[in-house]
Amino acid sequence: EVVTWLPILHWTEAEVWARIKASGVRYHWAYDKGLKRLSCSFCVLASREDLECAARLRPDLAAEYVALEAEMGHRF
């Protein structure tokens, strides 16, 4: 038997954050810095806004990515 349970599937982002804050559960600091999802710093699935935020948080790593893109001749 397979049970699919998605308790927060239809919640809004505001409802999710309200529940997290009301519960006192610790969450990753990156959300407070502006990231909408937590993944690799420069995930290929990230939004433009998250990529820009990640670049502000990790400018040295962002510079490495830019240099590698230039070396490869292909943009991320």
Protein Blocks (a to p, Z undefined) as FASTA:
>chain_A
ZZdddfklmpcfklmmmmmmmnopacdfklmnopabdcdfklckbcfklmmmmmmmmmml
mmmmmmmmmmnopaZZ
